[in-house]
């Protein structure tokens, strides 16, 4: 992009996504990834799941050409905490505090509360993506923010950030890949015998407790079912001393607007719902997000959160299942270590060097960890 072309572009930061139309936003974002869709992000804002209460202040960037055509977008938030990000920087904040400096507010380009990799620099032009990175950093400097953090970026967006001298940070999640399996048994046939027997035993335990699974998409869910799903989500956070940020009206709205991409996996005992796993799906992937249960049932968590999702992906020919952040126990059930990326810009020169050095050393440690964790793989070595 020439300097003359860049001057013709109009950049604007928006404190509300409502200042951009859904049609414009989704034209750039696409609709396959449910989290980056206008409808999902708008529902968060419409029902105060982001904002002052939780420290996520929308500050989205739009870029228009001289014909007022939208050519670039970036979902941005000014943050007053690090909650709901899943790329942990608590130690960085603590170091700032010990030095008598303020780490907050900062800026993040992220999907609130969802550690799912996806496009963050929305444009069909790589030069516009690069320009957005530069302009966002300039805005952060003007606002005197401690830094900007692009979280769970695609490989392409990570490279663009890296080319603009941001520091990449490597993480690890556990994902399942569909190798054209025809059934769950076909998938299990790729396991070594001992691991295969363990999975079968866990699934059998759920059947022996007379629990059945009912899969309902959001656009077919009743109001009562949506309320129950949200109840399970909130109860889990309450019991684990977390902060349940997603209220029932948020769930009701996304069930109305993108309901075909919302997947509820209800567990029923004597025709009564006793547990629920909440997922979202794209055109090629399923994303497990939340889980809740009224009482303890043997292996029910594995069934609803892992095995039903694999079944769903096979039946719907989805290529990938991401069941959420963390959890090495997922490996023995077929979810292998998978790299995730984020990109970071730190304003303070004294902190920039040690943080960047930490990220570089951490990459080596994460790579070594992923390699070591592969030894827990349940898959046969001859396939």
N, C-alpha and C positions, 0 to 999 in steps of 0.2 A: 504494500500500500504506500503510495506516494504521500509526501507531506501535504500536498494540495488536496488529495482525496481525504486525508484524515481531518483536515480543517472543515471539509464540507459535511462532516458527520455531526449530529446533534446528540450529546450525551445528557442523560437525566437520571438522577437518583430518586427513587420513589419510596415514601414511607408506607405505602399501601399498594398491594398488587392490583387493587381495583382501579388504579390509574392506567392500567393496561388492559386491553380486552382479552377475553379468553381465546378468541380466534387468533389474534396476533401472537399471543404467547405460545399456543399449541402448534402454530405453524412452524415455529423455530424449535420447540422442544420435542415435537412429535407426541404421540399418545401411547406408545408402547410401554415406556417406563412410567408407572403410575405415580411415582413420588415427585417427578419433575413436572408433572402436568399442572396446568393452571388450577384445575378443580381441587386437587389435593392441597396445594399451598394456600389457595383462597379459603378453604374450609378451616385451616389452622387459624387464619386471621379473623375470619367471620365469627368464630366462637372463642376468641381470646385464649387459644392454646399457645399462641405466641404473643408477645407484648410485654408490658411493664411487669405483670405478675410473675412471669417466668424468665425475664431477662433476655428475651429474644425480640429485638426491635427491627422490623423489616426496613430494608434500605436497598431495594432492588435496583439494578442498573439496566437502563434501556439505551440502545443506540439506534438512531434513525439516519437514513441518508437524506440527500437534499430533496427527495420526493416525499419525505415523511414516512417512507417505508421502514418498518422495523427490521433491522439487520443484525442485531445483537442483543443478548439478554444475559444477565447473571443474577441468580437468586442470592441476595446478600442479607445479612443480619448484623446489627451492632449488638454485641453481647456484654452483659455485666456479670457473667459467671461462665463456667465451663460445662454446665449441666446439659446433658442430652446431645453431646457431640461424639463421644466414643473414640476420639483420638485424644488421648489423655495428656494434658499439659499442666496438671496441678503442680508439679514440681517447678515448672517455669514460673507460675504465679507466686509460689512460695518464695522463690529466689528473689523476685522483684520486691516482695513485701519485706524480706529481710534486709534488702538494700535501701528500704525507705522509698521505693518507687511504686507506681500504680500499673498493674498489669491489665486491669479493666478500666474502661471499656476497650474491647478489641473488636475486630470484624471477622466474620466467618462467611464463607460461601459453602452452604451445606443444606441438607434436608433435615429440619429439626427432628430430633429424637429417633432418627432412622439411619443406622450405619450401613447404608446400601450404596455401592459404587455406581456412578452414573455421570452423565454429562453435567458439567457445571458452567462451562463457557459455551453458551448457546448461540451459534452462528454457523453459517455455511462457508464462511471465509476465515481461514486460519490467521490472516493478518488482522482481522477485526478482533479475533480472540486475543491475540497478543496485545493489541491496543487496549482492550478492556482491562487486562492485567495491569498495565502501566497506569491507566487512569484510576483504577481502584486504589492502587498504592498512593497515588497523588492525593486522592480524596482522604485516605486514612491519615496521611501526613498533615493535611489541612485540619482535620478533626482532632489531631493529637491522640490518635489511637496507638496502642502499643504494637499492633501488628495486624496482619491479614492472614487468614488460614483457609485454604481450599481443601475441603475434607472429602475423602472417598472419591477421588478423581479418576476418570478414565486414563488409559495410557496416553492417549493423544493430548488431553488437557494437562496431564502431568508433565509431558515433554514441553509443552508451550510454557508452562510456569517455570520449568527448569531453565529453558532458554532465556527467560527474563530474570535469571539469577535468583530465583527463589530456591529454598532448600527443600528437597524431597524427603519425606519420611515414610518408611516402610512398615506395614502392619501385616497381620495374618488373621484370616478367618478360615472357616471350614465349609467347603461347598461340595455339592453332589453334581456330577455331570451325567447326562443321559447318553449312553452309547447305543442308541437305537434299541433299547430294551423292549421286548414285547409284553412283558409282565413282571411282577415283583419277583416271581420265582426265577425268571430269566436273569434278572439283576442279581439275585442271591447266588445263582450258579457260578458267579465270578468270585465268590468268597472262598477262603479256605474252610475246611469242614467245621472246625471248632467255632469260628466266628459265625458261620451260617446257622449252626445249631442254636447259638445264643440268641440271634435275631428271631428265629422261629419260636423259640421258647418264650420270648417277651411278647410276641404277637399272640401266642396261644394263651398266655396268662390273661390278657385282656378279654379274649373270648370266653374263658372260663369264669370270669366275673360277670358274665352276661351283659357286657357293655357293647353297645353298637354305635357306630359312627355315622353321623348324618352331615353331608356336605351341602351347604347352602351358600349361594352367591348373594352378595349384598342386594342386588336388584330384585331378588326373590325372597329376601328375609322379611319377616313380619316385624312390626315395631317392638313387640315383646322380645323377639330373638335378638334384635340389635341392642336393646337395653340390657339383656342378659350378657351378651358378649362384652359390652362395656363394663358391666359389673365385675365380670371375671378379671378383666384387664386391671381395673382399679383396685380390686381386692388383693391381687398379687403385689402391686406396688405398696399398698398400705401395710401388708404383712411383712414386707421386706424393707420397710422404712424408706421407700422411694417416694418420688413425687409424681403422682398420676396427672399428667398434663392434658391428656386427651379426654374431653368430656363427651357425654352421650350425644349432644347435638352435632359435634364434629362427625361422629360415626354415622349419624342419621343423614348428614349432608352428603358424605362421600358415597353412601349407599344409594342416594338418589342420583348423584351426578356421574359417578364412575363405578356403579354397583357391580357391573360385570367383572371388574378387576378386584373386587373384595371377596375373599373366600373365608367363610366361617366353617370350622370343622368342630361340630358339636358332638360331645360324648353323652350318650343317653343310657340311663339305668332305669328299668321299669318305666320307660317312656318319658322320664324326666331328665332334663339337661343337667349334668353334674360337672361338666368341664367344657372348655372351648379353647381352640387355637385359632388365632386370627392371622391371616396371611393376605398379601396382595400379589397379583400376578401381572406380568407383562405379556408381550407376544411370545417371548421365548424363555421366560424365567418365572419361577415362583419365589416369593420372598416371605419367609416365616417371620412374624413380628412379635406377637404377644400370646400369652398363655395364662389360663387360670383354672382352678379346680376347687370345688366345695370341700372335698375331703381327699385323703390319700387312697390311691388305687395303684396296685402293683403294675408297673410298666406303662401306665396310661399316658404319661408325659411322652415317652418314646413313641408310642403309637400315634398320638394326635399331632405331635410336633415334627416327627421325622418320617415315620413309615407311611402315614397317610399322604404326606406331601410327596414322597417318592411315587407312590401309587398314582397320585393326581398328575404328576409330571409325565409319567409313562402313558397314562390314558389320554392326556391332552397334547402329547408330543412336544412338551417343553424341554428345552435343552439343559436347563440349569435350575438348581434349587439351593437358595441361600437361606439357611435357617436362623440367621442372626449372628451377633457378635459372640466371640469367645466360646469356650466349651470344648476341651480336648476329648471329652467323652463321645463327641460326634464322630471322631475318626474311625473308631471300630464299627460304626454303623454305616460307613460308606462315604463320609464327608471328608475330603482330603484338604490338607493345608493349601491355602490359596493366598497369594500376595494381594494386599490392598495398598493404596497410595494416598498421600496427602502432600500439600505444598505449603510452605510457610515463608512469610516475610516478617522480620522483626525490625522495628524502627531503631531501637536503642543500640548504638554501635558496640557498647561494652558487653551487652548481652547477646548480640547477634552472633558473634564468633563462637562463644561456648555452646550456644544452642544449636548452631549449624554443625559444629563438631560432634555434639552429642548425637544428632540425627544421622550423621555419616557413620559413626561407630555402631549405632543401633541397627542400621541396615545390615551390617555384617552379622550381628547377633541374631536378628530375625531370620536371615537366610540360613544360618546354622541351625536355628531352632526348627524351622520348617523341614529341613533335611532330616533332622533327628526324629521329628514327629512322624515322618513318612514310614518309619520302622513299625509304627502301630497300624499300618494299613491292613484292612481285612482281606484285600484282594489277592488272588492267586498270582504267583510270579510268572506263570506260563501264559498269561493273557495280556 
